[in-house]
Structure formats: C-alpha cells, structure tokens
Amino acid sequence: MADQDASALEALAGELGRRGYDAKLISPEGREPWLAVRNPRVPMLAETVMAHADWFWWPWADRIGPADDVPAAADRVVRVLSAASDGSS
C-alpha cells in the first residue's frame, strides 16, 4: 500500500510542479510517505498532503480528492495554497 500511495503522491507532485508549485515526496523508512507542498510566490503558504485508501488527504483528516483524479486534487491544493497577493489572481 505504501508503494501505491507513494506513486499517487509522485503523480500529484508532478502535476503541482507543472503548475509552478514546489512539491517534494518525503518517504521516511518505516513511515507512510507524504508530500510537502509550497507556493514559491508566498513561501509561508505550505501544506502536507498524504495518500491513503485511494484518496489524497490533508493532515487534519479531510479528503482532498480521489487519487485517480490527480488534476482535480491539484486544483484543490492550488486553491488552498494560493493568495490574492501572490499574483495569481
């Protein structure tokens, strides 16, 4: 399951990277992998994304979206990590 979760997170990292966000897969030995995501235009806007049971999750246990719909999940992450002052609106 951890390999499947890491693959889903890698796909999300790629999609977020294409959109200009920094996304790094963190895979500590013996622990579930997670994605560290940051808005490079507003570095204080950063968050953790996890994958489990075919879903992407926020660390506060809210679902982001299904792991098989990476573009929709990326849309939601970008919405959360964007700010009116970052030049994207």
Secondary structure as the mmCIF struct_conf table of DSSP 4:
data_model
#
loop_
_struct_conf.conf_type_id
_struct_conf.id
_struct_conf.beg_label_comp_id
_struct_conf.beg_label_asym_id
_struct_conf.beg_label_seq_id
_struct_conf.end_label_comp_id
_struct_conf.end_label_asym_id
_struct_conf.end_label_seq_id
HELX_RH_AL_P HELX_RH_AL_P1 ALA A 2 ARG A 18
TURN_TY1_P TURN_TY1_P1 ARG A 19 GLY A 20
STRN STRN1 ASP A 22 ILE A 26
TURN_TY1_P TURN_TY1_P2 GLU A 29 GLY A 30
BEND BEND1 ARG A 31 ARG A 31
STRN STRN2 TRP A 34 ARG A 38
TURN_TY1_P TURN_TY1_P3 PRO A 40 ARG A 41
BEND BEND2 VAL A 42 VAL A 42
TURN_TY1_P TURN_TY1_P4 PRO A 43 MET A 44
STRN STRN3 ALA A 46 HIS A 52
TURN_TY1_P TURN_TY1_P5 ALA A 53 ASP A 54
STRN STRN4 TRP A 55 TRP A 57
TURN_TY1_P TURN_TY1_P6 PRO A 59 TRP A 60
BEND BEND3 ALA A 61 ALA A 61
STRN STRN5 ARG A 63 PRO A 66
TURN_TY1_P TURN_TY1_P7 ALA A 67 ASP A 68
HELX_RH_AL_P HELX_RH_AL_P2 VAL A 70 VAL A 80
TURN_TY1_P TURN_TY1_P8 LEU A 81 LEU A 81
HELX_RH_3T_P HELX_RH_3T_P1 ALA A 84 ASP A 86
TURN_TY1_P TURN_TY1_P9 GLY A 87 GLY A 87
#
